[in-house]
Amino acid sequence: MDKNFFIYIRVQEEKFIDSLQNRGHIYCNTVEYFRKIEDGNKRGDKYDSYDYLIQGNSLKLKLKGSTIATSNQARLFLHNTKKKGNIYCFSRVKFKGKGKIKVFDMSPEFVKMGKYALLITNPDEFISRIESALKKLNLTYKFSLVSYYDESTYHGGLGPFSKRNCFSWQNEVRLWIDNNNEEPFEFFIGNISDISYKFDISQVKFY
């Protein structure tokens, strides 16, 4: 194989990669989980799945009727606290395979997310198997690429498929599951060894 194409990849610790490949284990954490992770902008984002971003040109902070602080620039993230859901994510990257060396057009930041990676060699089939399982469970869901925005200038609607551009290196694809419970959700799609390839991330050459 010696041509470029887009492929899905997930980087984690080995036990989680093995569980995904051998059992098709899809573990979807809550939005609140991702908002509260403090991991240096790898998986955690305190504004994950917020609904709206307002850019203002003035801000006054008052205490007992008196102005105690002002600013000529204001930024306000809004979200519905009653809106919940679960997220599963992976990345879409350009891949070039030749011999034992795997070459990816992706950020070296991925090395910090785990020691092993799983290539999804047939992305369409992978999504099809997930959708088949979700339909049997009668769940409302959506797959989409994540779009990235400049938080210093963007004004408008957000959602589970919008993230700040400090995360753009992830090139993320997301599964969003509508869920009223603030609990992780997991399901299984069966062994996916026929459409995946596991390897040590140290084999990757970044460019």
C-alpha positions as CSV (number, residue, x, y, z in Angstrom):
1,M,0.0,0.0,0.0
2,D,1.6,3.3,-1.1
3,K,-1.1,5.9,-1.5
4,N,-2.5,8.6,0.7
5,F,-6.0,8.3,2.0
6,F,-8.1,9.2,5.1
7,I,-8.5,6.7,7.8
8,Y,-9.7,6.5,11.4
9,I,-7.4,6.1,14.3
10,R,-7.9,5.8,18.0
11,V,-4.9,6.1,20.5
12,Q,-5.2,4.8,24.0
13,E,-3.6,2.5,26.5
14,E,-3.2,-1.1,25.3
15,K,-5.9,-2.6,27.4
16,F,-8.5,-0.3,25.9
17,I,-7.3,-0.8,22.4
18,D,-7.5,-4.6,22.9
19,S,-11.0,-4.3,24.2
20,L,-12.1,-2.3,21.2
21,Q,-10.5,-4.6,18.7
22,N,-11.4,-7.9,20.3
23,R,-14.9,-7.2,21.5
24,G,-15.9,-4.0,19.7
25,H,-16.2,-2.3,23.1
26,I,-17.6,1.2,22.5
27,Y,-17.4,3.2,25.8
28,C,-19.1,6.5,25.6
29,N,-18.4,8.9,28.4
30,T,-20.6,11.8,29.5
31,V,-20.2,15.4,28.4
32,E,-19.5,16.3,32.1
33,Y,-16.7,13.9,32.2
34,F,-14.9,15.6,29.3
35,R,-15.6,19.0,30.8
36,K,-13.9,18.1,34.0
37,I,-10.8,16.3,32.8
38,E,-7.7,18.4,33.4
39,D,-5.2,16.8,31.1
40,G,-3.6,19.7,29.2
41,N,-6.1,19.9,26.3
42,K,-5.8,16.3,25.2
43,R,-9.3,15.0,25.9
44,G,-10.7,17.5,28.4
45,D,-12.4,20.7,27.4
46,K,-14.4,22.7,29.9
47,Y,-16.6,24.1,27.1
48,D,-17.3,20.8,25.5
49,S,-20.8,20.7,23.9
50,Y,-21.8,24.2,25.1
51,D,-24.7,25.7,23.1
52,Y,-23.7,29.2,22.2
53,L,-20.8,31.7,22.3
54,I,-21.5,35.4,22.7
55,Q,-18.8,38.0,21.9
56,G,-19.5,41.3,23.6
57,N,-17.8,44.7,23.6
58,S,-18.4,45.7,27.2
59,L,-18.9,44.1,30.5
60,K,-19.7,45.5,34.0
61,L,-19.5,43.6,37.2
62,K,-21.7,45.0,39.9
63,L,-21.9,44.4,43.7
64,K,-24.8,45.8,45.6
65,G,-25.6,48.3,42.8
66,S,-22.0,49.5,42.5
67,T,-19.7,48.8,39.5
68,I,-16.6,47.1,40.8
69,A,-15.0,46.0,37.5
70,T,-15.3,46.7,33.8
71,S,-14.0,45.3,30.6
72,N,-14.2,46.4,26.9
73,Q,-14.2,42.8,25.8
74,A,-16.5,40.1,27.0
75,R,-16.9,36.4,26.0
76,L,-19.7,34.3,27.3
77,F,-20.3,30.6,26.8
78,L,-23.9,29.4,27.3
79,H,-25.2,25.9,27.8
80,N,-28.4,24.2,28.9
81,T,-27.6,22.4,32.1
82,K,-30.5,20.0,31.5
83,K,-29.0,18.8,28.2
84,K,-27.0,15.6,28.6
85,G,-25.4,13.1,26.3
86,N,-22.6,10.6,25.7
87,I,-19.6,11.0,23.4
88,Y,-17.3,8.5,21.6
89,C,-14.5,9.9,19.5
90,F,-11.7,9.0,17.2
91,S,-9.6,10.9,14.7
92,R,-9.6,11.2,10.9
93,V,-6.1,11.4,9.5
94,K,-4.2,11.1,6.3
95,F,-2.2,7.8,6.2
96,K,0.6,6.5,4.1
97,G,1.7,3.0,4.8
98,K,4.9,1.6,3.4
99,G,6.7,-1.5,4.9
100,K,6.9,-1.5,8.7
101,I,6.8,2.3,9.1
102,K,3.5,4.0,9.3
103,V,3.4,7.6,8.2
104,F,0.6,9.9,9.4
105,D,-0.2,13.5,8.6
106,M,-1.1,14.1,12.2
107,S,0.2,15.9,15.3
108,P,2.9,14.4,17.5
109,E,0.5,15.3,20.3
110,F,-1.2,12.0,19.8
111,V,1.8,10.3,21.5
112,K,0.6,11.8,24.8
113,M,-2.8,10.0,24.5
114,G,-1.6,6.5,24.8
115,K,1.0,3.9,23.9
116,Y,-1.0,2.0,21.3
117,A,-3.1,2.9,18.3
118,L,-5.9,1.1,16.4
119,L,-6.3,1.9,12.7
120,I,-9.8,1.4,11.4
121,T,-9.0,0.2,7.9
122,N,-12.6,0.2,6.7
123,P,-14.2,3.3,8.3
124,D,-17.6,2.9,6.5
125,E,-18.0,-0.6,7.8
126,F,-16.9,0.4,11.3
127,I,-19.6,3.1,11.4
128,S,-22.2,0.7,9.9
129,R,-21.6,-1.8,12.7
130,I,-22.0,0.9,15.4
131,E,-25.2,2.2,13.8
132,S,-26.6,-1.3,13.6
133,A,-26.0,-1.8,17.3
134,L,-27.5,1.6,18.2
135,K,-30.6,1.0,16.1
136,K,-31.2,-2.2,17.9
137,L,-31.0,-0.3,21.2
138,N,-33.4,2.3,19.8
139,L,-31.1,5.2,20.6
140,T,-31.0,8.7,19.1
141,Y,-27.5,9.4,17.8
142,K,-25.4,11.3,15.2
143,F,-22.0,10.9,13.6
144,S,-20.1,13.9,12.4
145,L,-16.7,15.5,11.9
146,V,-16.0,18.1,14.5
147,S,-15.6,21.7,13.3
148,Y,-13.2,24.0,15.0
149,Y,-13.6,27.7,15.8
150,D,-11.6,30.7,17.0
151,E,-13.0,31.5,20.5
152,S,-11.7,35.1,20.3
153,T,-13.8,36.0,17.2
154,Y,-16.5,33.4,16.7
155,H,-20.0,34.4,17.7
156,G,-22.9,32.0,17.3
157,G,-24.2,28.5,17.9
158,L,-22.1,25.6,19.1
159,G,-23.0,22.0,20.1
160,P,-21.4,18.6,20.5
161,F,-19.7,18.9,17.1
162,S,-18.0,22.2,17.7
163,K,-14.7,22.7,19.5
164,R,-12.2,25.5,20.1
165,N,-9.3,25.6,17.6
166,C,-6.8,24.7,20.2
167,F,-8.1,21.1,19.7
168,S,-7.9,21.2,15.9
169,W,-4.9,18.9,15.9
170,Q,-7.3,16.0,16.8
171,N,-9.2,16.1,13.5
172,E,-12.0,14.5,15.5
173,V,-14.9,12.4,14.4
174,R,-17.6,12.1,17.0
175,L,-20.5,9.8,17.9
176,W,-23.1,11.7,19.9
177,I,-25.8,9.8,21.8
178,D,-28.7,11.7,23.2
179,N,-29.1,10.5,26.8
180,N,-30.9,11.9,29.8
181,N,-28.7,10.0,32.3
182,E,-25.5,11.5,33.6
183,E,-23.8,8.1,33.3
184,P,-21.3,6.5,30.9
185,F,-22.9,4.3,28.3
186,E,-21.2,1.3,26.7
187,F,-22.1,-1.3,24.1
188,F,-20.4,-3.9,21.9
189,I,-20.2,-4.5,18.2
190,G,-18.2,-7.7,18.2
191,N,-14.6,-8.4,17.1
192,I,-13.3,-5.9,14.6
193,S,-10.0,-7.5,13.8
194,D,-11.0,-7.9,10.2
195,I,-11.2,-4.1,9.8
196,S,-8.5,-2.9,12.1
197,Y,-4.8,-3.0,12.8
198,K,-3.2,-2.5,16.2
199,F,0.4,-1.1,16.6
200,D,2.7,0.6,19.0
201,I,2.5,4.4,18.5
202,S,6.3,4.6,18.6
203,Q,6.3,3.0,15.1
204,V,4.7,6.2,13.7
205,K,6.7,8.7,11.7
206,F,5.0,12.1,11.9
207,Y,5.2,14.8,9.2
